[in-house]
Amino acid sequence: MNNKLFVGGLPYAVTDEELSEFFSQVGTVSSAHVMMDKMTGRSRGFGFVEMSTDEEAQKAIQEYDGSEVDGRKIVVNIARPREERPRRDFGGAPRRDFRASGGGHRRDDRGGRDF
C-alpha cells in the first residue's frame, strides 16, 4: 500500500497548514499540500497528504473519507500516479503560413504600385 493520499472536495479556503493539522489527528503527517490554480492563485479544491506509515494512511481513509469539512463532503483515498495526457492542440484548425503563399500584397488603384 502507499502512504500518499488524495483529498478531494476541500473547501477553497483550506491551507496547507490546516490540512496537515486536520490529518495529524489520526497520525504523523510527512507532508500536506493543497493544489493551487496557476492563473488565479486560488485553491483547486483538492490536495495531497503523505502520512508517515501505510497503517496511518489506511486509518485516515477510514476516518475521513465521506466526512464533512466546513459543510463540504471530502473524499480521501490512495493517490494514484499522474497519468500522461496527450498535448492539447488549441484551435483545432491547421496552421497556415502566409509568408509562403505570396499573399499580403495588393495593388493601389492609383498607379498600380505595390505597397
C-alpha positions in Angstrom: 0.0 0.0 0.0 1.0 3.6 -0.4 1.0 6.3 2.3 0.3 9.2 0.0 -3.4 10.2 0.0 -5.6 12.2 -2.4 -8.0 14.5 -0.6 -10.8 15.9 -2.8 -13.8 18.2 -2.2 -11.8 20.5 0.1 -13.2 23.9 1.0 -11.4 26.5 -1.1 -10.2 28.4 2.0 -8.2 25.4 3.4 -4.4 26.0 3.6 -1.5 23.5 3.6 -1.1 24.0 7.4 -4.8 23.4 8.1 -4.8 20.3 6.0 -1.8 19.0 7.9 -3.3 19.8 11.2 -6.5 18.0 10.3 -4.8 14.8 9.3 -2.4 14.9 12.2 -5.3 13.9 14.4 -5.0 10.3 13.0 -1.2 10.0 12.7 2.0 11.7 11.8 1.8 13.8 8.6 5.0 13.9 6.5 3.6 16.5 4.1 0.4 18.2 3.1 -0.2 20.3 0.0 -3.3 22.0 -1.3 -3.2 22.3 -5.1 -3.4 25.9 -6.4 -4.6 27.2 -9.7 -1.6 28.7 -11.6 -3.6 31.5 -13.2 -5.7 32.7 -10.3 -3.7 31.6 -7.3 -6.8 30.1 -5.7 -7.2 26.6 -4.3 -8.4 24.0 -6.8 -10.4 22.2 -4.1 -8.1 19.2 -3.7 -4.7 18.3 -2.2 -2.3 15.5 -1.2 -1.3 14.3 2.3 1.5 12.0 2.9 1.3 10.0 6.2 4.4 8.5 7.8 3.2 4.9 7.6 0.8 2.9 5.5 -1.2 2.0 8.6 -1.8 5.7 9.4 -2.8 6.3 5.8 -5.3 3.5 6.0 -6.7 4.9 9.3 -7.0 8.4 7.7 -9.1 6.9 4.8 -11.3 5.0 7.3 -11.8 8.1 9.5 -12.1 10.9 6.9 -13.5 9.5 3.6 -17.0 10.8 3.3 -16.8 13.2 6.3 -17.6 16.9 6.2 -15.2 19.8 6.4 -16.8 23.2 6.6 -20.0 21.8 5.1 -18.3 20.1 2.2 -18.1 16.3 1.9 -14.5 15.2 1.3 -13.1 12.2 -0.5 -9.9 10.5 0.8 -8.2 7.7 -1.0 -4.8 6.4 -2.0 -3.2 8.8 -4.5 -2.6 7.3 -8.0 0.4 8.2 -10.1 -0.3 11.1 -12.5 -1.2 9.8 -16.0 0.4 11.1 -19.1 -2.0 13.1 -21.1 -1.6 14.0 -24.8 -0.8 17.6 -25.6 -3.8 19.7 -26.5 -3.9 21.4 -29.9 -5.6 24.7 -29.3 -7.8 25.8 -32.1 -8.1 22.5 -33.9 -7.6 24.1 -37.4 -4.3 23.5 -39.2 -1.8 26.4 -39.1 -1.3 28.4 -42.2 2.0 30.0 -43.1 1.0 33.2 -45.0 4.6 34.0 -45.8 5.0 31.2 -48.2 1.8 32.0 -50.1 3.0 35.2 -51.6 -0.1 36.9 -50.3 -0.3 40.1 -48.4 0.3 42.5 -51.3 -2.4 44.4 -53.0 -2.4 46.9 -55.8 -3.0 50.6 -55.3 -5.9 51.7 -57.6 -3.9 54.9 -58.4 -0.9 53.7 -60.3 -0.5 50.1 -59.9 2.2 50.2 -57.2 2.5 47.5 -54.6 2.6 48.7 -51.1 
